[in-house]
């Protein structure tokens, strides 16, 4: 409880003031003035303090809100999605502005098209052969695989000397997928029929080989990171390669005259 004592002069009438002056003029006689004590209500003090704190808090909140509004008004958006066919903006940051005739926004979910995309990219790395980028293509293919299976597949390539043979025979090959389908009841199993056109040199003779291949690729959803399956290691598809089965359906070989090869070079 807060109590303050204040001494105030006692108010007097003119007659009393004259009498007091007379007493004061007499050195031997004096009349002491009693102090006047004023009390302050403690409830009032607490109310004033509480209201002061509320005013300060409201001022701080208002200041922060004004700063936030100004910052947002001058900040550039991190992401803008525009439908190029119509020129309309579809999304700014995380705020959707509505669909257009060509673009519709919805929650992300892994689809069949994602599986097809990663399988095609994986087979392109393996069966399109360019000696200038062969090592990088193989590394990219291995990154798309489940880590344990990637290690086994790399060991298989080494044990069978597949990459060494392709290098020694100067392989250059084109790969063309002809048909792709998902196994009935097994959407994670993808069958791909394709053609590989290979130019090689065997015993100083240039040859052209056409192979018709049936590949069966098993997929697994990738482990999510930061709440998403779409990562750089799986080409943003959400899937990784778990296994691949190779079956050569037919192969046609033809010798290529050296003069013809030189003419192509």
N, C-alpha and C positions, 0 to 999 in steps of 0.2 A: 504494500500500500504506500502511495506517495503522498506525503503531507508536507506542506510548506508553511512556515510561519513568517508573517510580514508585519513589521512594526510600522504603524501609520499614526500620524498626529491626530489627536482627538478633536473633533469639531466642537467649537464652543460659540456661544452667543456673544454679541458685543459686550454685554455687561460682564459676563464671565471672563472675556478676554481682558477687559480693563482691570478686573480684580486680579487676574493672573499677572498682569504687568506690574501691579502694585506689589504683589508678593515677590516678584522677581527682583524688583528694585531693592527689596530688603535682603541684605546679604545673609542674614541669619535664618531666614525662612524660605523654604522652597517646597513646591508640591510636585512630586513625580507623576508623569503621565503614564497610565497603564498601556501596554502594547495591545494592538488589535490583531488577533490571529484569524487568518482566512484558511479554510480547508477546501482542497480540490477533490472532486469525486473521482476515485480510482477507476470507475467504470468509464467515465468520460475519457480518461487518459488512454485506456486500452482501446476504446473505439477509435480515437484519433490515430493511434499507431496502426491499427488494423486497416483503416481506410487509406492511410498513407502507403502501406505496403501494397495494397490492391491497386492503387493508382500507378505506383512504380512498375508493378508487374504488367499491368495493361499497356503501359507505355513501351516496355521492352518487347512485348508480343507484337504490338502494332509496328514497331521499328523493324523487327525481323520480317514481318509480312510484307512490308513495303520494299525492303531489300530483296526478298525472294521474287516479288512481282517484277521489279526492275531487272533482276538478273535473267529471269525467264524471257522477258521481252526482248532482251538484246542477245540472248544465247542462240546460236545457230543449231538447228535440229541435227541430231546424229544420223538420222535415216529418213529418207523421203522415197516413197514408192510411187512411181508415175506410170500410168498406162500410156505407152508411147503411141498406140493406135488412135487414142482420142485426146491425149494431152492432159487428161484429168489426173489429179493427185489422189491416190488411193489411201495412202497412209503417211502420217508424219510421226516419227518416233513410234510410240506404241498406240497412238490414237488412230483408229480406223475412220475413214471418211466416207465409206460406202463402196460397194462393188460397181464395176462397169460392165459393159457388154463383153469384154474380153478378159477381165481380171476379177477373181473372187478370192477374198481372204478368208482363211479358216485356220483352226488350230492344227499345228503340225502333227502328222502321223506318218509312220513308215508305210510305204505302199509297194505294190508289185513293180511299179516303174523304177523305184529305187534299187530293187534287187537286179532288175535287168541292166540298169546302168552300171553297177559295180561289176557284174559278171562280164559285160562287154569290155569294160576297161581292163579287167584282169587278163582276159584272153588276148586282147590286143598287145599287152605288154609281153606275153609269152610267145605268141605265134607270129607276130610281125617282127621280122629280124632285120635290124640295121646294125652292122658291126660298129658304126661310129657311136651309137648310143646303147649298145646291147647291155653293158654292165648296169647302167642307170635304169634301163627298163626292167631288168631282173630284180634289182633292188626295190623298185616301185611295186612289182608284183608280190614280192615277199612281204612288204609292208601292209598289203591288203589282206594278208592271211592272218589267221589266229596264231599268236606267237609260237605255240608248241608245234603246230602243223607247218609253220614257215621254216622252223629249224629242221624238221624231218625232210621237207621238200628240198631245201638247200643241200642237205647231205646226199639226197638221191641224185641231184644234178651233178654233184661232185663225183660220187661213186660211179655213175654211168658215163662220166666224161662227156656229157651232152654239150655243155658250153664249149669245151675244148675242141670237140669234133666240129662244131659249127664254125668255130674260129679258124681251124685248120683248113676246112673245106670252103671257107670264104662265103658262108651262107648269106644270102639276102632274100628275104621272103615277104610276101604280101599275105595278109589275112583278111578273109571276107566271111563274116557270119551270114549264113543263108536262112536259118530258121531257128527260133528260140521258143521253148515252151516250158511250163512248170508241170512237174509230175503230178498226176491226179492225187488229191488228198495230201500232197507234200509241197506246199508253196515255197519252201526253202530249198527245194531241189530243182535245179534248172538244167534242162538239156539243150545243148546248142549244137546244131549241125553247121559246119563251115568248110571252106576251101582254103587251103594254103598253097600258094604258088611260090616255089623255091628255085632260086638260081644258085648253083654251087659248082665247085671245081673239084673233080675227083681224078687223081692220077693224071694231072695236067689236061684233063678234058672237061670242058664246060657242059653242064647238064642242067636241064630244066625239069623239075618234078612237080606234079600236081597231086596233092593229097586231099582226099575227102575224109573228114574227121567228125566223129561224134563225141562230144565232151559232156560229161555229167558233173555239175558243180554243186556242192553242198554249201549252204550259207548258214551263218549264225548271227543273230543281232549282236552288235558290239556293246561292250560295257559302257554305260553312260558316264559322262564327266560334266560337272557343273550343270546337271539337270538336262543334258541333251545327248542323244545318240549320234548326232551328226557332227563328226569330227574330221579333221584333215586326214587322219590315217585311214579313214574309210571313204574318202572322197565325198564327205557330207551325205553319204547314202544311208548310214546307220547300220550297215551290214559288213561282215568280213567273211573271207573265204575259209571254209573249214576243211574241204577236201575236193580233189578233182580226179576224175577217172577219164582216161584217154583210150579211145578206140578208133583205129584207122580202118575205114570202110573200104577204101580203094586207093591205089597209087599208080599214076602213069608217069613214066620216065622217058625223056627224049633228049638226045644229044644236041647241043647247040654249037654250031660252027664258031670257031674262035674269031673269024673275021666278023661274024655277025655281032658278037659280044663287043669287039673293039669298036664297031660302028655305033653301038649303043652308048659306049663310053664317050 
